[in-house]
Every structure is written in structure tokens, then in C-alpha cells.
Amino acid sequence: MAADVHKKGGDVPNGSLVPKDGRHAERSESPTPGLAQGTEPGAGQEGAMFVHAQSYEDLTSTENPDATVQIPGGREDAQSDQTKIEEISKDFSKLSTQLTGIALDLEEEMRQSKEDKQDLSPKASRRDSVLSGKEDEGVSMDAWHMHQKHVFVLSEAGKPVYSRYGSEEALSSTMGVMMALVSFVEVQKNAIRSIHADGYKVVFVRRSPLVLVAVARTRQSEQEIAQELLYIYYQILSLLTLTQLNRIFQQKQNYDLRRLLAGSERITDNLLDLMARDPSFLMGAARCLPMASGVRDIVSTCLQQAKAKSLVFAILLAKNQLVSLVRKKDQFLHHIDLHLLFNLISSSSSFREGEAWTPICLPKFNSSGFFSAHISYLEQDTDLCLLLISTDREDFFTVSDCKRKFQDRLKKRGVYQALLEALHTPFYSVSQVGIPFLRHFIYKSKSSGLFTSPEIEAPYITEKEKERLLGLYQYLHSRAHNSSRPLMNIYYTGSHENLLAWVTNAFELYVCFSPLGTKAAAVSAVHKLMRWIRKEEDRLFILTPQTY
Amino acid sequence: MSGQRVDAKVVMLGKEYVGKTSLVERYVHNRFLVGPYQNTIGAAFVAKVIPVGGRTVTLGIWDTAGSERYEAMSRIYYRGAKGAIVCYDLTDSSSFQRAKFWVNELQNFEENCRIYLCGTKSDLLDEDRRKRGIDFHDAQDYADEIKAELFETSSKTGQNVDELFKKVAEDYVQFTAFQEMTEDKGVDLSQKTTPTYFYSCCHH
């Protein structure tokens, strides 16, 4: 690995600051010694609520079985063809900004390193790059072409399952081409991962019996796009379970899955929208609603006391922010499952009427079965939504009673008003930190799986600007978590802002400064910021999670 | 809301997009929401108290999702129901076929459940008669055959909606009164349900 880093480090073109700083970090010139995991600001005092997860864990862990299928050999080819590939990629990339240039080069590096490791023949991927030109055939509308990112889901028989834009029927031939590409490479006992051409990344994720494809011209790395596709895959599982999905396609290979997914397009659309603007997905963590720790503790206790035998998780949330989470002892939620639940709730306003009782699969917890979820808002006009996850689908009235008990307790202990007040200020201003030039930051505590982030303020006012900022974070995140050459410290200088990333075993910190600040100032500001987060941690995080 | 005692379980069944949720919306909140269609996820429960001849009856209404995805679990929603409102879209004949499916299901698994056939969106017919997809007499014949009541409603205008639920509640009262007269013992309402169902909701 270390040798790899040096070799690649030398290869990096266009003398940008980023890789230099990467090597900088390797000499461990980090501003302060990293904290041990579990002692960082935001770490829970009594253990975590979530499964410990690493960035891109699904991608890295499930790629290995793929690798075993692939034939060895072609390794020498990989070495000799490397330069050719680089040339080809340069031909393809008509790059306007330096940043995309770096990002694309990074893509290239990552792809190659994967190929090196897994003996994926570069010949195959080059051939695919050529083939990709045919993909645009059959789609005529201009507006359709303008979208930043397309997402397609198809069955292995090539039948359309989902498309982000346009109707699935109209795209059936396009999807046929996609399936042909996948099968074409598979015939040679290989797997297609991505095509990079003309500023586009076409990313394939194969999760039998489904194939997921994204066509993107965002700044995201291939890994990030693949991660998003996995979220879509898990979203489908959450509606059907993997067991049912497998059974359906075993019985009938050319089954039209849209029949079963009817009405769920809105949920999937919403998930894609959410991923484009909510850093929770990028961070693989949940954001807490900031509130006084005393209030939160009482709320958690009330929630814990309103228990029932069949309850596994009880989650109180407001606008995709966590207020409290109680879990059965020894049962941990995965952040992906939590994000899917958040997305389900935010995608439908119908939960505001009455009480919903719906089967739901939490695919990372158990992809073979359904839980029953009781979903209701505490009051029709508040954003406080209570989610009670039960193992017993017959238990509606018992679970419904838990909600009533919880509400009664909240009012009896006088915290309901305080809770509503906390809802008025769902975000804090970055000015509270008191650091000049500081515009925004994201801080994640790894051991608790929680992150905090102030409101995005000027100059990031428009949606486009907000997404641009998130795009910069995505870029830093992908560099920090690059599987072949992870970086601990990154300082990025742009014309509109300077960013700093600092990733340790215990936490991840991404900070955005105004372009007028200096690197030295940024480094010292990070210390101040860490002290501030430590000081405020009991307000910003859930430090004392409850269990049944 | 949930702590209330529920006298009669009523389940809404029918193909997606026939307007089951709108019907419940109109009846419970007396409103009609205009906006993009939102399919129900799983099922939604809401309780409504209705006065019937000097007493009150609490209807526990289960508004189920019409999507095929949830078909396998529909039984938990209609099990032990006293009444089932099987909806079809008056302008969509395929939804009537789907209604027949639900009627068969109920006849096979829930024979004590009274069935109410409900043709929805009648306001669309007021605009244009030719939109009707199911002949009234055909529907009436079918209703007679399965011993069901037939209603044609509009959640947009409110036409016939209160009448429908009132009939459900009245039939429930009449039915239990009849049972009380003819049987020595009181009626065991939870006969067809798992005991915890009623125990838990009556217990507070």
C-alpha cells in the first residue's frame, strides 16, 4: 500500500495543492494528535446507537466475491496498458476546471488501482468506453439529456424497473443496451464497473437479480455514485425484502417488477433528491436536532418507558434530524436503514393523517423479513414524527398505545413545550463559533455515528450554491477515503472558498473558509472549532442513548 | 386517538387510485385535498365516533394501500372487520374487477364481515356521463348477488359519503342488537380476532 502511494503520488499531474498536502499529512504534521475513538467530541457515553460502519463498506466488502469470479491473468496487461488508459482517459475528458480535472484523474487512479487488485482486464474497460457512444441512441428529448444525473434500475432480463427521468417504457431499448454491456463483459468472466467518457461517468452496480446504472456528470467519485446506487437498491429491498425479490425472479425471469413497486417511485425520487442535498448520506451518519441535553434526556427516558415487548426501535425525529432513539439492548441500527426510514417519512405527507402501520424491511439489519412500523406525527401541525418499529404485525394497538403513553409522559414531565421550542431552531448559525472566515463545517463523531453541521448561510443561498458546497465536501470526502490512497489532511484552495478536511480514527472534520483566509489561520481555527464542538457536544449530539 | 375504544373495525379495500384515502379524508375531516396523488403506504388507522340512534359507535377505520405489494398482508387489516367498504372507480372498469377480487377474498376468509360496494368519483360522471365505466344496474345486480349494499359517492362534493358510513354504523348496531336478542350470552366481539387486539385497545 505504501509503495503504491509513493508511486501514484509521483504521477499526479497539474501541481495542485491537494496531493502535496496529502504527503504533508503523511509526515504526520497534523495540528494536534488525533483523539482515540470513543473519546472524541460527540462520542456516546454509554456506547453507540448504530452499527459501526466505514465509508463505502458495501462497495469494498461485496466487491471481493466479484473478484473471485474474475479470472486471474491480464495482470501484466494491466501494467503495460496503464499508460494507454491514461491517454485514452485524457482524450475523453474535456475538462474546463481544474477541480474536475483532478476528480477525473482520481477516478482514473481509483479504477486502475481496483483493476490492479482485482485483475479486471483493462482491455475490457477500454472496449466499454468505446461502446458507450451508442448509449445515447433512442432518446431524443433535449431536456432529458440536460439532467446532471440519471439513475436506472433494470432486471437481469433487461426489463426496466425504475428510471429517475422519463418513462421506463420509452427507455426500454436504452436499458437493453445497458444490460447488453453488463452481459458482454460478464461473458468473459469479468465485471463492468464504470465507463468514463465525454465528461460523463456511467457507473454500474450489480446486485442480482437487479442491475443499477447511473449516468452522471457531477463531481462525485465513482465510489460515491456507486454508493448512491446501493441506496436505491436498499430502498427497493426495504419495500420487498431480498427473499421476496429473489423468489419473484426465480419463478419468472422476465417479471415486470414495476407492478410490485407501483407507487413507490415517489419514495425513490425523493431519496435521490435528498442525497443531492443532505450530507447525512455522504457522512454515513445522522444529524441530531440541537437541544438542551436535559430536555433530550427526559424525552429519551419518556420514550424508553413507553415500551412494549415487540418494540425493537423507537425513533423520534423532526425534519430528518434525530431527536431521540431508543433501541432494544444488543440491537443496533445501521445508518443506511435509518436514512431509508427518514426518507420514507419525508417523502409522504400522508403520515400526518391518522396512524400508519406498514410492513418495512430494514435491509442492513435483516434483508429477509419485514418489521411493522408505526408512523405518526405527535400532532398534525408539528414536525415531530414518531417511528415505532415492532416485530409483530398484529401488535398495532399495543404499539399505538405506546405512542399515547409517550405523549402523556412528555406532557406530564413538562418537556413537550421545550421540545417544540427546540424545533424552532433546528439549525445553529456558524457565527456562534466565533471564528472569522469560517463559513461552514461538518463534524462527524465516528464512534457515535452522529454528525453536526451549522446552517448553510451566505454566500450559499441558492440551491445551486448549496449543492456546489456539498459537491466540494463530496470531493474532499472521496479523496480522504480513496481506497488506494486515503488522505488524512487536505487543504483545498479554490477561487470561491478554501476547504480543510481532517480525518482521523475518531472523527472526520470538513471545514469551509472564505477564500481570504490563510492556511495557517485555518489550521489554528480548527483547534478553536474542535474546542467549541467539545463545549457544545451535549447539545449537538445524543451522548446518553437509551435502550429497552 | 389510539387510546379510544373501538366498537367496529371497518376496512377500506380496492384498487390503487380509486380514492379510498380521499373517502376517509372526506368522512373524518370533511375535506378534499387537491394535489398530486399520494399512494398510501401500508395502511392508516383512524377512529371516528358516530352517533346512532341514541348511542355512539366508534368506527376504527383501516385505510389500506391498494398497491399489489401489500396484498399479501392485507389479511391483518381486514381480519375481524365488521364492515368492509370495497371501492371501485366509477370511470375505471378494471377497478371493478379488482373489487370483485376483494369481495371473494372477504367471502372466503371473513364471512361475518358485511360488504359495502362503493363506486367513487361520481362527480366525474356529473361532468360527463360517457365517462361511466361500470353500468349502475350491473353493479346493483352484483351487489344483490353478494348481499352487499351499493353506494355511489364523491369525495370531492361529499355526495353520499356520510350516508355510507352511517349505514355501516347502523348495520353494526342493528346486528349486535339482533345478536344480543337471539343469544343467551353477550356477544364476544373478539371472537374473530386475536384476543390481544381488543384487550389492549379497551384497556386504559
Interface residues (C-beta under 8 A of the other chain):
Chain A: L239 L240 R259 L260 L261 A262 G263 S264 R266 L344 S348 S349 S350 F351 E353 G354 E355 A356 W357 T358 P359 I360 F370 A373 I375 R393 E394 D395 F396 F397 T398 S400 D401 K403 R404
Chain B: M1 S2 G3 E16 T21 E25 V28 H29 Q38 N39 T40 I41 G42 A43 A44 F45 V46 D63 A65 S67 E68 R69 Y70 M73 I76 T194 T196 Y197 S200 C201 H204
